[in-house]
Amino acid sequence: DIGMVFQEPMTALNPVKTIGEQVAEGIRWHTRASRADAEDRARKMLDRVGLPSAQFPLSRYPHELSGGQRQRVVIAIACALKPKLLIADEPTTALDVVLQAQILDLLRDLVAENRMGLLLISHDLAVVTEMAERIIILRHGEVMEAGDTARTLSEQLHPYTRQLAQASMHVPARARTNEVGQDNPMLQAKPLLQVESVTRDYPGRRKSLLKRAVPTRAVDDVSFSIDPGQSVALVGRSGCGKSTLARMVLALDGPTSGTIRFRGEVITGKSEAELKPARRDMQVVFQDPYGSFDPRQKVEKLVAEPLHVLEKRPTNAERREMVAKALHEVGLGPRDMDKYPHEFSGGQRQRLSIARAIITRPKLVVADEPVSALDVSIRAQILDLFSELNQKLGVAYLFITHDLTVARAITDQVMIMHAGKIVERGRTSAVLDHPQSEAAKALVAAAPDLHRAIARRLQEQG
């Protein structure tokens, strides 16, 4: 009678079982149905969640599906027995805004069809307002406020409700001041990063012994530049080529054709020894800080990791001093040096990740979905930290994200990527307020908006 949809579909699914086996398993276990009957019901359920048999046979494995498709399989498993209550724990956090809208529509339809109750656990107030009739605001295990969703979020009677609403729409001061003009002298300098006609092909699947495999083009003739101290967002749907492009910018992968220059020097086709000077001035912040840290190592060693690229290797005393300084700059203390990653919260671990990125005083930081796994209050703090470091250290950022709220809050310019191409670029406010390309329009239309969602709810209620 209770179904559960988890946040991360890849960990919720068994990687060595087919999707058909996993949907049918619950049906057979609870109803004692035959294998054939369970598979037939599993097929119908997968069809219902938007995975038709022509493209998605029961023999497919989870790794052969995209993030959105895997989440549809998890929903099929949860709803196969038509439960009375469906619990969805952050069901769309890891998905791009277009996929998020599709998954939320699917959940809404399934709940209405089967007359299920839906308990949606989320830190995204706009999504909650779109989906839920009633809301409970929880803090440290205590209910702060409860009631009608639209009324609770529009009146914001409790201070914590106000804090959450403000954090979800938070814009760091830097982004507002830089919207005004190009007075920043850093923006008049030579480009820090230049990407020139870059293309990346991957080997395709051979469909027959007689035909050559057609390569898959992940990045298609992309060109752009980033100036010193500038913040640029690379926004697009899952699978559009954002991460592939980021890997090439970081010289972790080479382009099939085209050139990438960093500080005027070509970094494509160079050996690791030749790349060492560039590695000092280019760092990365990952989406999942816990996954990017060795859990057996202490913070001092983790944060000091990039110091091996420095020309002069620091002594142990100098290293401790540099780590302490980096921790201080991200709002942590020297006592944290002797702790392990598991002793920190998600937001603190992301601060550690940023400390590791800035310890070599880089000119460019590539941030891959740096706040998507964090709740709105912590997200606001991390965005403020990025903004503060930009002002203090003059760091340029390339933010890879599918969250338009983050792009609007922290960046000067935005690039919209679709099917491997940059289809639109310009000032962040101009592109997101008046999108020209179909891809940008689809992203903006699908992005949840708290004010818009509250207004729609109140209008529906009369």
Sequence and secondary structure as in RCSB ss.txt:
>XXXX:A:sequence
DIGMVFQEPMTALNPVKTIGEQVAEGIRWHTRASRADAEDRARKMLDRVGLPSAQFPLSRYPHELSGGQRQRVVI
AIACALKPKLLIADEPTTALDVVLQAQILDLLRDLVAENRMGLLLISHDLAVVTEMAERIIILRHGEVMEAGDTA
RTLSEQLHPYTRQLAQASMHVPARARTNEVGQDNPMLQAKPLLQVESVTRDYPGRRKSLLKRAVPTRAVDDVSFS
IDPGQSVALVGRSGCGKSTLARMVLALDGPTSGTIRFRGEVITGKSEAELKPARRDMQVVFQDPYGSFDPRQKVE
KLVAEPLHVLEKRPTNAERREMVAKALHEVGLGPRDMDKYPHEFSGGQRQRLSIARAIITRPKLVVADEPVSALD
VSIRAQILDLFSELNQKLGVAYLFITHDLTVARAITDQVMIMHAGKIVERGRTSAVLDHPQSEAAKALVAAAPDL
HRAIARRLQEQG
>XXXX:A:secstr
 EEEE S HHHHS TTS HHHHHHHHHHHHH   HHHHHHHHHHHHHHTT  TTTS TT  GGGS HHHHHHHHH
HHHHTT  SEEEEESTTTTS HHHHHHHHHHHHHHHHHHT EEEEE S HHHHHHH SEEEEEETTEEEEEEEHH
HHHHH  SHHHHHHHHHHT   HHHHHHTS S  GGGGS  SEEEEEEEEEE     SSSS    EEEEEEEEEE
E TT EEEEEE TTSSHHHHHHHHTTSS  SEEEEEETTEE TT  HHHHHHHHHTEEEE S TTTTS TTS HH
HHHTGGGGGSSS   HHHHHHHHHHHHHHTT  GGGGGS GGGS HHHHHHHHHHHHHTT  SEEEEESTTTTS 
HHHHHHHHHHHHHHHHHH  EEEEEES HHHHHHH SEEEEEETTEEEEEEEHHHHHHS  SHHHHHHHHHS  H
HHHHHHHHHHT 
